[in-house]
Amino acid sequence: MPAHNTPVRGDRLWGGVGTKIHAAVNGLGLPVAWALSTHGLRTAVFSKGSEALTRGDDSMPKTAAVFGAGIAGLSAAHEFARLGYVVSVYEADNEAGGFFRSARAPDDRSMPSEYSWHGMGPWYHNLFDLLRQIPFDETGSVYDKGLSRPIDFCLAPDTGRAAFYSGILDLPKMFRMGRWEGVRWAWLLLKTWASDRRSREYYSRLNAAEQWKPVLSDLGWRTWRASFGPWIGSDWTNVSFHQAGQFFRKQLMTKPSHPHKADDEGPAWTHGARDGWLLLRGPSSECWFDKWVWHLKKNGVRFFWGEPLDKLDYDGTAVTAAQLGSGARVQADVYVLATTPFAAADILGRTPALAGQEQLRLFRPLTQGGPHTQVSYRIAFAEKIAWPRERTAVVVADSEFNLTLFAQEQAWAADVALGDGVKSLWTGTACVATVPGRLHGVPLISCTKGQFIEEVMAQLGSCEGLDSLVKEANNGRSWKTVPVVRVEVWPEWFFSPGGIRPRQPKWVTTTDTQPYQPTQATPVPNLVLAGAHTETEADVWSIEGAVESGRRAARVIEPSVKVIPQYKPVWLRVISAVDNACFAVGAPHVLDLFLVGCAIALAGVIALAVWY
Ligand SMILES: Cc1cc2nc3c(=O)[nH]c(=O)nc-3n(C[C@H](O)[C@H](O)[C@H](O)COP(=O)(O)OP(=O)(O)OC[C@H]3O[C@@H](n4cnc5c(N)ncnc54)[C@H](O)[C@@H]3O)c2cc1C
């Protein structure tokens, strides 16, 4: 490993005194206060505005420079810091959390807003393990104190009552399918579970909705596809057959389960397979990222906000330096590229010798489809709206924009402010951007902001399933009669006549993108990749994928880093192994062969019975 250092400029974290002062501790360019507090002085040499220095003593901690303070970058920083690395994080934005962060605008009633929904499935093993390591306060971790209890999921139709999950056998009913339709639906699901290479290499290129369409009624098909976007974090027009299948396998069969202590909300409980998703007990930045950044700083990690990575210098063997947008150069033993894939493609494109390397050359095709659009919104009410269940997540099954929502006060701790004059705060996401809305006849992608808000209200307004839930808990009163204080849209979506676009392009796993996901390891020994867009066992653009990728990135360099694998039962592994052989010779799925075999055997038995 070449010996490098981390001379930096514009250290906003340390401000005033620390801004331009760097210390060389045994050759490492570090701010004085940090070097003192973290590693002690030893043979420290101080200098002002120091330039590149070499690490002369191999006994000194190695350095890691992480680019991007989203969940993946922070996860990598977390692992390197635990192992004693000197870690610096460079983030283009002014805060941490990337696509999962929240904000409050003081001039907008101090209402909390957020980029995304915050659902966490029972198979988010790496995430939960990480949250156990981040202090929430003096009495517990973010895992202990920052997570809600499971939320009840329901599909709310335009006509009729909302259907809640009440067991695997009732799933077809929930999706408005008949019994035999349910069997055909489950058979396709089983085929994705009982395959490995076929699913990853072939099913990942097939649209899930198209695969199920021929075997389902129109009603069953529309209802089933409406659950793809909200669960998989993509939208049914893009979700692959592979993703839809594997997502449900993890949800229904995951192991281990996660124990939770008793608290003010009730007795001890366990979160495991088939259980509802968890939410944070407050806005994500307040409940998680602020605490995580504080914890990392306490453990010596330095943060540089508003410092985008611009270019990586490469000598044909290794990365030799990183150039920031501010003009500063950064040197480290390890470089972690944890930006959005779009930014990574641009950064790598500035160093063609790097961009042409295996794995790294995947970034262009990975981003060729352009940004994905999925917009979160909030509806603030002037009165409290009750719900029949303690925590309820609603998918508005018949909405063109595939709307979701839940009431934040149901998940959040009682002391979390909802905003001035706000008594109930619903948050949701419009998952599908390409289907025309019912009011203006235009898809989200080409709506004005006003049209988008009107569409959301109209699509929610015609959902009888949602209204009947609210009426049930509010003495027959419709939510439509409760005064709305404000409808808010995450401000980083810009609506324009040319189409909606986000401040940072959003990526998502689709039939086009999945085949190009790079691994965290690259052919360049001191460059690793992190991000929910890289290849993970979570296998979907999600916070579990982001945490897993950060851990995997660190593990490329330090094999002791723990990564918790996803569970697949032995019987499915065995069938999948047999199907791998079928796939390799171009044969149909092993389950289809089995079915045909059974049919032939049955026909033989019947023929024999008739004959004799
Ligand atoms: C509407 C919506 C709903 C969602 N719902 C869920 C959900 O319910 N459950 C779930 O698990 N996931 C959900 N997600 C997905 C989840 O938010 C993402 O998968 C995850 O946050 C990705 O994290 P990341 O660290 O890989 O990437 P990012 O969050 O994209 O982080 C990349 C970071 O790099 C920074 N950066 C960019 N360019 C540069 C540069 N040049 N130099 C330095 N830094 C740079 C960015 O500012 C950002 O902070 C949702 C996402 C959205 C948008």
The ligand as a Gaussian input file, in Angstrom:
#p B3LYP/6-31G(d) Opt

LIG

0 1
 C      -38.719000       8.619000      -2.395000
 C      -37.787000       7.577000      -1.846000
 C      -38.276000       6.597000      -0.966000
 C      -37.410000       5.643000      -0.417000
 N      -37.880000       4.750000       0.507000
 C      -37.051000       3.850000       1.084000
 C      -37.502000       2.960000       2.097000
 O      -38.647000       3.024000       2.530000
 N      -36.639000       2.030000       2.590000
 C      -35.356000       1.934000       2.142000
 O      -34.619000       1.052000       2.597000
 N      -34.878000       2.790000       1.195000
 C      -35.696000       3.733000       0.663000
 N      -35.221000       4.602000      -0.291000
 C      -33.892000       4.360000      -0.855000
 C      -32.755000       4.873000       0.021000
 O      -33.025000       6.187000       0.414000
 C      -31.449000       4.828000      -0.787000
 O      -31.271000       3.549000      -1.338000
 C      -30.234000       5.138000       0.049000
 O      -30.426000       6.316000       0.794000
 C      -29.005000       5.268000      -0.860000
 O      -27.880000       5.580000      -0.069000
 P      -26.432000       5.734000      -0.727000
 O      -25.512000       6.126000       0.345000
 O      -26.123000       4.531000      -1.528000
 O      -26.592000       6.898000      -1.806000
 P      -26.987000       8.449000      -1.677000
 O      -28.029000       8.641000      -0.663000
 O      -27.263000       8.877000      -3.075000
 O      -25.643000       9.131000      -1.142000
 C      -24.638000       9.628000      -2.012000
 C      -24.018000      10.846000      -1.364000
 O      -22.975000      11.304000      -2.213000
 C      -23.031000      12.715000      -2.264000
 N      -22.339000      13.160000      -3.473000
 C      -22.808000      13.247000      -4.731000
 N      -21.857000      13.671000      -5.559000
 C      -20.741000      13.853000      -4.814000
 C      -19.403000      14.279000      -5.098000
 N      -19.014000      14.599000      -6.338000
 N      -18.515000      14.336000      -4.059000
 C      -18.887000      14.019000      -2.784000
 N      -20.136000      13.647000      -2.472000
 C      -21.049000      13.533000      -3.480000
 C      -24.513000      13.022000      -2.232000
 O      -24.770000      14.357000      -1.858000
 C      -24.999000      12.011000      -1.193000
 O      -24.930000      12.518000       0.107000
 C      -36.050000       5.620000      -0.801000
 C      -35.547000       6.615000      -1.651000
 C      -36.397000       7.602000      -2.145000
 C      -35.815000       8.685000      -2.998000

